Each structure stands twice: as C-alpha cells, then as structure tokens.
Amino acid sequence: MIGSTLGPYQVLSKLGEGGMGEVYRARDSKLKRDVAIKVLPEAFARDPERLARFEREAEVLATLNHPNIAAVYGFQESPAGNAIVLELVDGPTLADRIAGGAMPIADALPIARQIADALEAAHERGIVHRDLKPANIKLTADGQVKVLDFGLAKMLEGDINEPRELNVTASPTMLSPAMTGLGMILGTAAYMSPEQAAARPVDKRADIWSYGVILWEMLTGQRLFDAETVSHTLADVLRAPIDLAKLPASTPPSIRDLVGRCLERDVKSRLRDIGEARVAVDQVLSGKAPASTVPGLPRPSRAALVASAVAAVAIATAGGLAFVHFRDQPAAPLVRFQIPQLEKAVLDTGMAVSPDGQKLVFVGSAPQGGSMLWLRDFDNLVARPLPGTEGGIRAPFWSPDSRTLAFGVDVPSGALKKIDIASGTVQTICRFTGAYRGGAWSRDGIIVFGTGNVGLMKVTQAGGDPVPVTTVDSTRQETQHVLPAFLPDGRRFLYFRAARTLDSMGVYVGSVEKTPSQQDLTRVVMATSGAAYIEDPNTGGGWLLFLRQTSLFAQAVDARPAPIGDLRLMADEIGVTGNRGWFSASSGVLTYRTGVDAAQTTELNWVDRQGTLKGRLGIGGDFNGAGVQLSPDGKRVAITLADPQLRSRGLSTTAAGRTWVADTSRGIFSRLNVDDGTESASVFTPDGRVIFSSTLQGAVGDIYWMSASGIGKPEPLLVKSPTVKHPNSVSPDGRFLVFDDHSTSLQQDLWVLPLDGPAGAVRTPIPFVVTAADETASQFSPDGRWIAYSSDESGRREVFVQGFAPDRKPATAVGKWQISTAGGDKPRWRHDGKELYYLGPGGKMMAVPVRSGPASFEPGLAVPLFDTRLGGFYPYDVGDDGRFLLQSIVGGALNASPITVVLNWQAALKK
C-alpha cells in the first residue's frame, strides 16, 4: 500500500494493524494535511452487506465531534480499495506511558477525566467502544487525550460464527508492527468485561469495566489480568479476585471507590454511567472531594448518611446541604432541617429530588418571562438554570440514573421533552394532546405520563408515538389520571385517579402491558394527591408517600403492593396544586414545603394607579384562586372562597370553592347558591345575574346562572358537557357570554354562548378562538366589539385582542392584535375602553392605551403601573373610578415558605 493513492490520499507509511484492517499514514493532497486511513480487510470489501454497514457506522462516528475522540473525516471509495479516513494523532499511546511504570495521581487523573469525557459523549449517542484499552488511547504533546477506534468493534457483533476465542482476535485492535499476534490477543482479552468474555450481550457498562481496568493500570503500573494464555486471561477476567488494597496508599478514597464500582462483575451493581466517574475525578481535581465517597457516585447506603445537630444548624444557616459518609458507623438518626426558599422558584408547579439524592430540580422563572427548570446540587449553595427548558413547563421527573430530566410543555402544543444534565442537550420525546400532568421513567426505558382528563400514555425514552394506558372513566366520577410512579419491576406503576367522590379517588396500580380496559380498579390507598413510591430492598415492598388533604403520610406496602402496618404522619400543612402535593422523595431524602408562610393572608384591596392602598373590602379569607369579579354597575363583587366542609371530603383547595357575593359599600359577603356542588369563575350580567361554573348534579363543570341576590335556584345554560367550562365575561348588552372550554384534545379554547331567548331554551355555543394553543382569560370590551384574551401560541403567554362580529353568520373573530411583547396574562378593560390592563412578568400591572372605532383598533405601547402581589386565577378587576380591586397576598411573601429536608426518613419509620 505504501506509495499508492486512494482518491486524494497518498499512502506514506504503515502505522499498525488489527482485526479490522491495516492503518496507514497518508497525505491529503487537497487539504495539505496528514491523516490516518484504515483499509478494510478483503473479506469486508467483497461483502456488500458488511461494507454498507461499515459505511453507516462511519457516518455515525463522524457525528462524534469531541476533543477527546479522534475524528472520522470521511469514507473513501476508490479502485484500489475502500477506507475510513481518520484524524492522525501523533504521540505515544497510553500503553507506552504505562510501560514506564505507575503514574502519579496528579498525572493519571487528568487523563482519566478526558477518557471518561470521551466515553460519555459517545454513550449519549448510543455508541459503545467495546475495545477500550491503553493501546487505543493516544497522548498528545500538549497533554490532550485522544481515544481511537471508537465504536468500530460494534460492527462485529453477531458477524463471526467461529469459536468464542476468535471473537477476541477479531477485535479492532491497533498495534505497532513490532507487536506479536499473541500480544494483540492478550492485550484485548485483558480489558474485556466479564460479559464480553462470557459471550453475553454487552452495553455501555462494558466500557465502564474497561475504564476501571485502565485506571487500575495507570495507578499501579501493572496489568490487572496478566495470564500466560488467552484462556487463562479470560478465566481471570471472569473469576480472579480484585484486591483494591494493591492500589497505591496515596490513592484518594473516592478514586479507590470509583475503581471498585467500575470493576463490579455483576453489571447491575457496576457503575451505571461513565459521567459519574467524570464527576468523581473532577471532585478530586478541584479539591472538593470529601474524605470518602464523592457526590455523583452511588453510595453503599443512604442510611449511613450522618447529619449531626451542629451540622444541621450550619447547613440551615448556609442554605445548603452537605452529605458526609463514615464507614462502619451505625445508621444516623432522622434529621430534619430547612433551607431557605430557592431563588427564582415557583415550586407549586413542581420540584423533584433525583433518585440518587444528590440534586433538586424545580420550576422557576425564566429571565425573559415565563418559566424554566432550575437545578440545585445539594453540595452547592446556588441553583443554576437549565437553558432550553423555557416555556409553560411543570412537574419534571428524573431518569432512574439521575442523569436526565423529563418535563412536559403545554405550549404551543403538548410535548414531552428531556434534557441531559451533563451536556444540556434538549430533545423532544413525543407530542400529545391534552394537558401534561406528571410522569415516571422506568429502569427499562419506558415513560408513562399523564394527560389530564384524557388518561395516562406510555412511550419509550427514545421517543415515538405515545400509546394510551388508561382512560378516564366518567361513570366513576373520575376527572383525571395523573402523577404515575413506577414500581421496581418496571412494568407496573402507581398513579392517582382524581374524582369527585371519595369512593373513586385514590392511588391505583396500572401496568404498561395492559390496555386501558384491562387495568385493575383495586385501590391501594385513598389519597387526595399523587403518591411517591420508594423501594425497600429488605422487605421486597416499599413505602408510599401521599397526601390526605394537606397531611403527608407514609404507608408501608408489600410487593403486590398492598398496605401493611399503620399509617405514619410525616408532616402537616403541605402545599397542594391541583392533585400534586408539594413534596418529593428518594431513598433517604425527603423534601417538602408548606402551602403558605405562617403569617400570610389574602385580602381584597383597593389601590390607585400607583399601587397605593386606598381601602380594603371585607376581611381576609381562604380565597381559592377562582377570581375577583365586579358587577357592571360596580355595586357588587363576586369571589370564590374555599369551603372547609368540602375540604373535609378530600377535595383540594382549588376544587372546594363556593361563590360568595358582597356589596362593595359594606363588604359583607353571603353565599350565592346553597345547593350542593362546587362553583368557580363567576361573572355578572348587566341585568343582575351571576353566571358560574358548577359541579351540580355531578357535572364536570357545567355553566349555570341565577340572581345575584341568591334568591331562587340555579338555571342551566350549558350542561351535560364532557369538559370543564369557565365563564370569562358577558358582553355589555347581555347577549353573549365568552367562556373557555378545557377541551380533551386542544387544551383551553374560547367559545361564545348566546344568552338571549326564553328560559330553558337550547343554546348552541359558537367557536371564537379554537386552536392548538391554550386560550383563556377572555374579556369583552365596554363597547362589545373587541375581546381581549391570553394565549400561549408563541411559546409563552401573551395578551391578544380580536374583533367580534356577532351578527355574522356564523359569528367570527375580526382582526387580531398582539398587545404584550414580553409576556402577559389576565387582561381587563378600563370602563371607557380607552385603556387595556394586563399582568406582565413578575406580576407587574401594565397599561396599554387604546384607540378604537366601529371598524378600527389601534393599541399603543404598554407602560408599567405598579408591582403586585397577587394570588389566584383572575386576581383583580377595575372599577369605574379607575381604582383596582386586587386579591393581594399580604403578611408574608408569596411562595416564601422554606424547603424542609428530612434525612434517613425510612430508617426512622422502620424503628
């Protein structure tokens, strides 16, 4: 080959040879650089199928753009033969370096770190090296590591039908010409994982074993497996004891532990991800590693975590967590302490402790408005944002290895996404219809997630079309299936069935192997929120953590799972959003938040355009967030208060509302409707009636109206609906109601309902804004020609205005203007229609001047008025005198309650 040409490449000299062919130095005549070319063996060149697969493999490897992986430049075809063109890396191999003796820890760890980084990048793309060894690792003059032959061994899987040892000789080993065939074979066999040596299927953990062998050799200067024949070497790989005491005494304990975890023969006990090794080495190099195990490595037992009273006080003061592991110490007692409210957190939309107990992820505010994911490592005092997760997200959940986060995005359409914590890469797993309601990730790579009142869906972690697993059963008064949690077998999962009756509400067991009609309807426990499941390897069962109202309980369960023993009360006054409690747990670590600060109350306050307090309306109350609505004449106000009796039935705060009406002059509230059922989203009509959404007669959320005086019975306007509907606004002439419909397929849409006609008349709603986005908070202008509303069609919620032409056949929207530009929600009109208000990012009250005519609409630029501290779905209205009536959070800061952390909670329960 020397002196010949392959396309633009002139072969200069031979570099080595191995089972996958011969490697030469060549000159690229076009780009004037030296490269390495690997010429395929004749058997491959003559086999079209193998040649095609080899080319496809080269294409995959060409995507590995990483500084520690030798690059693949291309695939060259020529009459003289076919070859893969590779980056030429000058310098000795790691095998050459180890031949000089044991390496100092200061020299070995930077190399180990770069090898781990290269492996991590490849594993993330599903590429396994399968032949990692010192001879395949080059060291450049500037200290950079280059891993060679990455992934080429994968081509041989299932291709060789010779005896088992021939697979060893066929590994893609690159050696110098001076090395013997025996050395090639032994060199490969010595780094094989036990599963490779036993001819069993392999995955990325085979590379992790080889990494451990290499790290051993760097530190000791000796082969870990160095027998006289191939058979003896493979036998040692399978059975020979591994004595960690032979590592130098200067080896940091964390690195000693790392080597041990990499060299576990049982793949289930072996270090699962090479990224954990990279973190471990980084901790030592940065001086952050503690006296024993380091963050990122699985610990022998969470029960061995120590948290003394002095440490707890120090941690609480610093606002961080520290985990210290001592060998041969008895299990530490239960320790409970608090960390301050995480910066930028909006924790009522989701927080999750990682399965390894090292990290906490939560939903917080994004710099440009909206929300995004934030990550807090427990060994760090500050949280960091995760770019690429911006949007209307909620309820993140972890992969079993704690390296990847999944989260739902409801805008502009439903999507389930994942982000790799190490690389920051965000990928879409699947898209769906409905509103995302939490998920779970099995050890086998199956994801189950909730879609609101549609049911649960399943999809693989690699993506694809989701498949229904459960279906909401309206005959059982069910409303949602949400918040799944996998059981240890990876097939079954727990999930919460939300319902209007306690008979149906609770935690159930589902299976990914069953269709919706096949799912078991045996309830595990009655609960009012989704449950967390923590496995207990000692019993074969585990613990359920769940809420009943605002009390957090732990219940031991067996393997079925069925309750065993008594309920244990863990904490009271836990916050709740919908069916999700503000708590999260992993083995040994429990976190939770109370609902509000102890000093916090909610009041109705009158303020002027500067936000100055001008008076209070009534007294503070347990407003459940359904909104504040003034009557057209300004003489009455309607609000929704949480009913303690409904709360006692297990309903959450937002589901236990009753409508109350007061005159604005005295502020004395009285209940509107005394019949059974819940109410929300009340709006006034010009003729003195109140329209509201209600669950009367077991409805999902039908629309009724009745006199604002409370005299008489509610009359149905739109009933027997399969979806929840909320009244938003009535036109000034009283002819139309605009409402949002929580569609099962298109999230919330806006519809208009004609109100004129005799009592009991059938009223047919008219579509106004029905899209794949989520539209709500619609408001008629004072002249009835325009409707303002908020939509997340752009990826975040903004305020829009559309014209309304009720006399068209059919009635349609006319014209469209975007009002807000940096995020906006909950618009309201000034009484004369010359100004439009909305809530901007951070709760800032914004004002937009408006000029309009019979067929024209001209919005001006938004200007900020004052900061608000509002709570609720529609927490303000505007009076005719220009004052604002605010549902204000007072006394404490919204979302300011600290996070309580409980260590060793399982050990305490067992006692």
N, C-alpha and C positions, 0 to 999 in steps of 0.2 A: 504493500500500500504506500510505502514511503516514496514520495516523488510524484504520486498520481494526483489527480484532481477529482473532486466531487462538486460539480457545479462551480461556484466561485471559490471553493476551498481547496487549497493546495496542501497536501499532507506533508508534514515536516519530519515528525519523529513519533515513535511509539511511546505511549505513557503507561499502559498497563492492559491487562486483560482479565476477563472473568466470565462467569456463566452467561452473561447477557451479551457478550461480544468483546471486541477489542476497542481500546480508546487511544486516539492519536491527537497530537498537537497539529493544528492546521492554521494556515494563514487565510484570512478573509480578504480576497483581492479587492472587493468593493469597498468595505469599510476600513481597510488597512488595520486590522487587529487580529491577534491570535485568538483562536478558540479551541475548544476540545470537541472532537467528533467521535461518536460511538457508532461503530459499524455493526449492523445487525448480523447475527450468525446466519449462515446459509440456510439453515432449516427454517428460520423465520422468513427470510427473503423469498423463499419458494412457497410459503403458505399464505395465500391471500387473506384468510380469516385472521391469522395471528398478526399479519402485517397491518391489517386495518385496525385491530385492537391496540397494537403498539403505537400507531399514529394517534389514535384517540387518547391514549394515555399521555402522550407527549403534549397534546393540546391541553389536557387538564393541568399537567405540571407547569405548563407555560403561564398559567394564571397565578402561580405562587410567586408573587412579587415581594420577596422578603430579603432583607440584607444578609441574613444568615443562611440562605439557601442558594446554592449555585443555580443560576438562571438557565432556563431552556430557551434558546434563541429561535429554534425552528426545527422543521423536519425536512431533510434534503433528499430529494429523489434524483437519481442520475443513472446513466447506463452502467456505471461502474459499481453501483450498489446504492442502498438506502442507508441513511444515518440520521441520528439525532444530533443537533448542533447545540453545544453546551458552553456555558461560561468557563473559561480557562482560569483556574485558581492556582497560582504559584505559591510555593511554600511547603513546609513539611506537613505530614499528616499527624493527627493526634497519636497514632500508634508510634510514630517516630519519637514524639515527645515523651511518651510513657516509657519507651525503651531506655531512656536516660535515667529512670528511677522515679520514685514517688514525687509528686508535685506539692509544693507548699499550698496551704489552703488559700492563700491570697492569690495564687496563680490559677488554682483549679476552679474556684467558684465563678470567676468571670466567664470562663469557658463553659462551665456547666449552665450558667444562666443563658448564654447565647444558644446552646443546643436546645434547651427547653423552649426558648422563644421560637426557634425554627419549627420544632415539633408541634407546638401549639398552633402555629399558623397553618400547618398542613392538616392537622387533625380537625380544625374548624371547617375545612373544605372536604372532609371525609377521606383524606388521603393518608394511608398508613405506610411507613417506610419499609418495615419488615426485615431490614438488613442493616440496622444501625450498629455501628462498631467504630472503633478508633480509626481504622483504615479508610473509612468513608467520611472522615471529618478532617478538613484542611484548616491549617492555621496560617493566616497571612502575616506578613512582616509587621503590620500595624496592630496586631492583636485581634483581628476580626476572625470569627469562626465561619466556615462555610461547610454546610452539610451537603454531601454529594449523593448521587443516585437515589434521590428522594422518590419513593413510590414505584420505582421500576420493578421491584420484586413482586408487586401486586399482580403483574401480568402473568406470572407463572401459576397462580392459584388454579388448581384443577386441570392443568395442562400436561402434567407429567404422570405417566402411568407406570413408571418403573418402581422398584422397591423404595422404601421410605428414605433411605440414606441418599438416594440420588437427588431428592429434593434439596438436600443440603448442598450438594455440589453445584446445583443449578442456580444458587442464589447469585444475585448480580454483584459479586464482589470485585472491586477494583484493586489490583495489586501491582507492585513493580515487577518487571520481567524476571528479576532475580529470585523472587519468591517461588517456592515449590508448590505443586498441586496439593501436597499434604498440608502445607501451611495454610493454603487457601481454605481447605475444608475445615481444619481445626479452627482457623480464625473466624469462620462463620458459625460453626457449631457452638463455640464458647459464648456467643452472645444471643443465642436463640432463647426465646422464652420457653417455659415448660410446655405450654400448649402447642407451640411450634414443634418442639422435639417429639411430642406425642402425636403429631399429625392431626391435631384438632383445629377447628376454625379459630381464627385469631381476629382481634380488633386492635384498637389503638393501645390497649393495655400491654400488648406485646412490645411496642416501642418503649413503654414505661419501664418494663423489665430490663430491656437492653440499656436504657438510660441509667438505671441503677447499677448495672454491671460496669458500665463505663466510669461512673462516678467512683465506684469502689477502686477500680484500677488506677484512676488518676491519684487517689489519695494514698494508695498502698504501693503503687509501682509494680504490682503483681497481678497475674491472671487470677480471676475468681474461680474459673473452671479450666484446668490446665492438665488434662489427662493425656495419655500417650497415644490413644487412638480415637477415631471419631465416635465409636460406640461407647467407649469409656467416658468421653466428654459429654455425650448426650445423657448417659446414665447419671453423671454428676449433676447435670442441669435439672434432672428430674428428682433426685433424691439426696444429694450430698448436703450436709448441714451447712448453714451460712452463719459464721461466727462474727457478729458485729464488733466483738472485742478486738478483732485484728485491725480495725481502723485505728489510725494514729490517735494517741491520747489527746492531741490538740484539736481533734475534730469537734466542732460545736455540737452540742447535744441535739439541736434541731436538725442539723445535717445528718447526724447519725440516725435519727428517727426517720428522716427522709429516705435514706438508703434502705432502711428496714422495710418501709412501706412499699418501695418500688420492687423489692425482692420477695414479696409475698407470692408463693406458688399458687395459691388459690386466687384466681382472678377477681373473685367477689370481694376479697379482703385487700387486694392490691390498691395502691393509689389510683383513683379513678381518672384523674385528669392531669396532664403534664403542666397545665397552668398553675396547679397547686404547688408543684415543685419550683416553678419560676418564682412564685411569691415567696416561698420558703428561702430560696437563695437570696432574693432581693432583701429580705428582712435581715439576713446576716450581713450582707454587703453594706447595708445602710446603718448598721448598728442598732436596729430596732428589735432584733430577735430577743425574747426573754431567755431566762436560764434554761428553759426546757423547750417544749413544743412551740411552734410559731403559728400565728394566725394563718389560716388557709389550709393547714393540714388537719385531717380528721384526728380527733383526739381519742385516746383509749376509752374515756368515759366522761360524759358531762357531769356525772355525779362527783367527779374528782375536782371540779372547779371550786376554788376557795375564794370566799369573799368575807373577810373579817369585818367587824363593825367599823374599825378605823378606816379600812379600805373603802367601805361603802360610803362613809361620810366624805372621804376625799373625792370619790368618784362623783357623788351627787353634787358636790361643790363645783367640780370642774366641768360638769355637764357631759362626761364621757363614761365609757365602760372600760374596764381592764380585766382580763381573764388570766389568772395565774394558776399553773398546774404544778402540783407537787407529787412526786412519786411516793407510793406506799403510804399515803395518808388516808385516813378514814374519810368517808363521804362528808362533804361540807353540809352544814345545816342550811335550811331555807333562808335566803337573804332577800330582802325587799327594799328597794330604794328608788329614787326618782331622778330623772334627768329633765332639764327644762324643756319647754316647748321648742321643737326643732324649727330652725329658721325657715321661713317661707312655706311652712307646712300647711296643708289643707287636709288634715288627717281623717276627717269624716268621709273622705272619698277613697280611703284605702291606705293601709300600711301592712307590711308583711316582713316577718323575720325569716331569714334564709334558713334552709334545713340544717346547715352546719352551725347555726347560732352565731355567725360572725358579723352579719350585716342586717341593716334595716332599710327597706325601701319604702317610700311614701310619696303620695301625690302632693305636689306643691305648686306654687305659682311660677309661671314662665316669665322671663324678662320682658317679652313683647306682648304680654297679656295671655290669658288662658291658663292652662295647667300643663305640667310636665312631671316626669319622675325625678326624684332626688334620692341619692344613696348615701347612707351614713354607715361607714365602717365602725364597729364598736371599739376599735382601737384608735379612733380619730375623734377630734373634738368638733369637727365641722362636717356638714353634708355637702355633697357635690351634685350638680345637675347632670342628667344624662341626656346630652343633645340627641335630637332625633325622636324624642318621645313627646314633643309638644302636641297639644290637641286636647279634645274632650275625653280624657282618659280616666279610668277608675279601676279599682280592685286588681292591682298587679299580683302575680303569683310566680313562684320560683320553679325552676327545673330541679330535679332531685339532687343534682351535683352542685347546686348553688352557684352555677356559673352563668346562667341565662335567666332573664326575666321575661315573662309573657304579660301582656296587658291588652285590654280592649279599648278600641277607639270607636266612638259612635258617630264621628263626623269625618268627611261629608256622608259616608255610609258606613255600616258596621264592618269592622275589621278586627281580627285578632293578630297581634304583632308580637315579635320577640326582639330582645336586644342582648347581644353578647356583652357582658360586663367588661371583659378584658379589652376587646377591640372596639367596642362602641358600635358595631355593625347592627343595623336595624333591618329586619326582614318581615314581610307580611306572610303570616301562616295561612290565613284564609279570609274570605269575606262572608258576610252573613246578613240576614235580615232580622230585625228586632233590636232590642237594646241589650247591650252586654251586661252580664250580671255575675262576674267572677268565674274562675276556672281552677283546674287542677291538672298536674302533669305527672304521669306515671313513670316508673323506672323503665318501662318498656317503650317509652316514647309516644304514648297515647295521651292526648289532651282532651278533656271534657270541659265544656264551658256553658254558662247559662245565657239564654237569650230572652230574658224577661218572661212575658206571658206566652211565649212560644214553646219553651221547654229547653232541655239540655241537648247539646250537639257534641259530636266527637270528631276528631281529626288527628292525623299523625303530626308529630313535631316537624316533619319535613314539609308539611303543607298538603293542600288538596282541597277537595270539596267536602265541607262538613256534612255529617250524616246524623239525622235525629236519633236520640237515645231515649228521651222521654217526651211525653206530650201532656200539657196542662189539661186536667180533667175538670171542666166547668160543672159537671154534675156533682162533684165532691166539693164545690165551692172553692176550688183552687184558683189562685191568681198567678203564681209564678213558681218555677223550679229554678233554684239559684244555688250558688256557692258550693260546688262539689269539693270533695276531699277524698283522695284515693286511699284505699286500704292496702296493706302490704302485698297482697297477691297481684296487684297491678291490673286486675280485671274488674273488681268491684269498687264501688265508690259510695261515699255518703253524700247526700245532698239535702237541701231544705225545700220542702213543699210549703209555700206560703198559701194561706187560705183564710176565709172569713169565719170559719168555725174552728174551735179548738179540737174537734174530733178529727179533722183532716190535717191540721197544721203540725209540723214537726220535722224530724230528721229521719230520712229513709235510706235504704240501701238499693243502689242500682248496679247494673252490670253492663260493660261495654259490649258483651257478647249477646245481649238481648235486644230485641226490638222494643219500641215504646209499649206495645200491647202486652209484652211478656214480662214487664218489670213487676217486681214484688211490691205489694202495697202494705207490707208489715212495717209498722212504725217502730223505730229503735227507741227514740225518746221524744216526748213532747217538748218543743222548744219554740222560741219566738225569733230565732236567728239561725243562720248557718253555723255549722259546727266545724271545729278543727279536730283532726284525729292525729294522735301521737302514738306510735307503736311502742309496745313494751315487750322486747325480745324475751324477757324472763318468763312471761306468762302466756305468750302466744296470742295475746289480745292487745289491748291498748287503753287509751284514755280519750274520752270525748270532752271537749270544752265547748260550751254553748251558753246562750243567754235564755233566761226566762224573764221577760220584761227587761230590767236593767241589772239583773243579778247574774254574775258569771259563775257557772257551776262546772265541776269536773265529775265525770261519771266513768268508772271503770267498766270495760266491756270485754267479753271473751272474743274468741276468733270468729263467731258467727256473723256479726257482732251482736251480742245481747247484753243488757246491763247486768252487772254483778256488784253486790255491795251497795253502800249508801251513796247518795249524792254528797259532794263536798262543795261548800260555798267558798269560792276563791276571792270574790270582790263584789262590791255593790256600786250602784250608780254609774255603770258603764254606759258610754255613749252609744247611740244607735242611729244609723242612717238607713231607712227602709228596713230591709231584712238583714243588714250587715252590722254586726257589733264591732265596736272599736277595740278589737284585741287581735293578737296573733301569737302563735306559739310554735316552737320547735322543741326537740328533745333537750330539756334542761333550761330553756329560756322562754319566759312568758312576758309579753308586753301588753299593756292596756292603757286606755285613757278614760277618765270620767267624762260625762257628757258636757258639762259646763263648769266654769270656775264657781267656787262656792259662793262668791259674792256677786255673781252675775244675775241680772234680771232683765226682762223685756218690757218696754213701755211704749205707749203711743205718745209721741212728742210733736208739738207744732214748732217749726223753725222757719226763719225767713230765708232769703236768697243767699245770705252769707253763712247760713247754718246756725245762726244764733237762736237759742231756745226762747220761745215765746209763750209756752204753756204746755200743759200735759192734759191728755184726755183719758179720764178714768185712772185706774191703777194698773200696776204691772201684773202680768199674767203668764200662764204657760201657753203662749201662742205657738201653734204647731207649724207655722210657716205657710199657710194657705193664702195669706194676703190681707191687704187693707183696701177697702173699697168705700169711697164716699158716694152718697146719692147725688143725682144731678143738681138738686137744689142746695146741696151742702149741709142739710139739716140732720142727716143721719150717716152713720158709719157701720159697716159690717166687718167683722173679723171672725176668725176661726180659732177656738180655744180647745186644747186637749181635754178630754173628758176622763177623769180618774176612773169612773166605772168601766169605761171601755178599755182603758189601760189594764185594769184588773183582769180582763178576759184574755190578756195576752197580746192585744193589738199594740203596734208600735205607736210612738207619738204622732207620726205623720198620718197614720191610719185611724186615729181615735179622735177625729175632730168633730166639733159641733159648731154650727153657725150662731153667732150672737150679734144683736143689733143694739145700738145706742143712739140717743140724740146727742149731737155734738155740743149742745149748750150745757148739758149736765154730766154727760159721760157715764150714765148708769146703763149697764148692759143687761139685756134679757135674752133668753134663748129663743131662737126663731121657731124651730119645729120641735115638738115634744115627742113625736113618734120615734120608733126605733130606727136605727140606721145611722150612718155617719154622713157628714156633709163637708164640703170644701168648695173653694173657688166661687164665692158668692159675688154677684153683680146686681146692681139696681136697674130697674126700668124707669122711664120717665113718669109712668102712672102710679109709682109707689109699690111695686112688687120687687121681690128678690128672686133671682134665678140662681140655682146652685146645683152642684153635682152631688149625688147621693147614692148610698147603697140600700135604699129602701127596698123591701121585698127581695133581698138577696141579690140585688143588681150589682154589676161590676162597677158602675159609675154612671148611672143614667142622669138625665137633666130634668129637673122639676122647677116649678115656680109657685110662690104663694105671697100673700100680702106681707109687707114689711112690718106690719103691726103684730104679726104672729097669729092673727085670727084666721080660723079656717084650716083646711087641710092642704097639703102639697098637691098640685096638679101636674101630671106628667106632660112634658114637652117632647122628649125624645127618650124612649125606653126600649128595653129588651135588646140592648146593644151588646155585642161581644167584647167591646173595647171600652176603656175608660175615656170619658169626655169631660172637659173642664170649660165652663163658661168663661169668656175673657172680657167681653164688652158688648153693650147694646147700643145700637145707632140712636142718635138724638131724637129721631121721630118715632122710636119704639117699634119699628117694623122688622128689624133684623137683630139677631144675636150672632156674634162671631165666637167660635169655640175651637179648642184644639182637641184632636182625636188621637189617642195613643194607639195608632194602627199596629196590627200584628206584623205588618210587612214593611211599612215605610216610616217607622218612628212616629213623631207627632206631626200632624198636618192641620191646616186651618180650613174650616168649613163655616158656612153661613146658614143659619136656620131662620126662615121666615116666621114671624111671630103673630102676624095678623090672621084673623079667621076665628070662627066660633070655638068655644071650649070643647075639647076633645077631638078637634079636627086633626087629621093626619098631616103632619108637617114633614116635608122632604128636604133634607139638607142639600146645600149647593156647594160644590168644591170651590175653594178660593185659592189656596196655595197648597198643592198636593205634590210633593217632590220626594226624592230620596233623602233629602236633608231633614233636619228637625226644626220645625217652626212652632213658635208658641208666643205667649205674651202679646196678643194682638189687641189693638185699641182703635176704636173709631175716632176720627177727628170730630171736633164740635159741629162742623157742617155736614158730616156724614159722607163726604166724598172720598176720604182717604182712610186707609187702615195702616197703622204702624205696627210692626211686629219684629221679633228677633228670630234669626236663623243662623245655623252653623254651616251653611252651604259653602263657605270659603275655607272651612277648616277650623274656624273659631267663631264664636257667637258674635254677630254684628246686628245692628238695627237697620231695618229697611222700611220704606213706605211704598205702598202700591195704591193706585186709584181703584175705586169701587164703583161699578156701574150696575146698580141693582135692577134697572129696567131692561137691560139687555136680555135676550133670550138665546142661551142661558146667561145668567149674570156672570161676569168675568172681571178679572183684575185688569186695570188700565194703567199702563206706565209703571215704572219701577225706579226707585232711587235708593242708593245706599247712603245711610245717614252717618253712621260711625265708621271710623277708619282704623282704630287701634283696639277694637273690642268694645262691645256694648250689649246691653240687655235691658229688659223691662221698661219699655218706653211709656211715657204719659204725655198727654197734650195739655197745654195751657187752655183755660176756659174760652179764650177768644180764637184759638187755633193759630196764633202768631208765633208760638214757640213750642218746641218739642223737647222733652227731657228724657234722659236715659241714664242708666248706671254704667259708668266706664270702668276700666281696670282698677282694682283696688277699692271699689265702692265709691269712686268719685262721682258726684252728681254733675251731669253735663247738661248744657242747654244749647239748642240749635235754633236760630231764628228761621222763620218760615214765611214765605210769601206764596199765596195760592189764589187761584181764581176758579171759575167754573170748569176750566179745562187745562189749567196750568198749575205747576208746583215747582217752587224754587227754594231748596234748602240752603241755608248759609253754613258758615263754619262753626263747629262746636267749640264752646268755651267752658272751662270748668267753673263750677259754682262753689262747692264745699265738699269736704270729706264726710262720709257717712260711716256709721257702724250699724249696719242693718242686718237683720236675720229674717229669713222667710222667703217663700216663693215669689210673692209680689209685695214687698215690704213698705210701699209708700203710695200715696196719692197726692194730688194737687188740688187745693181749694180754689174757689172763685176769687179770693182775695190775694192769690199769689203765694200763700204760705204752703209749706209742705207738711204733710202728716206722715211721720216716719215711725215704723216699727223698729225701735232702736234697742241695741244691746247696751246696757248700762251696768255700772258697778264693777265689771270685770272685762277683760279683753276677750273678744270673740276667738274661740279656738285656742285659748291660752292655757288650758289645763296641762300639767306636765305628763310625761310618759312614766308610768310605773313599770319597773323591771323586776321580775322575780326569778332568781336563780335557784336551781335544784328543786323546782316545784314538785317534780314527780317523786323524788326521794321523800319529801315531806309527806306526800299523800300516802305513800306506801306505809309509812310509820303509823 
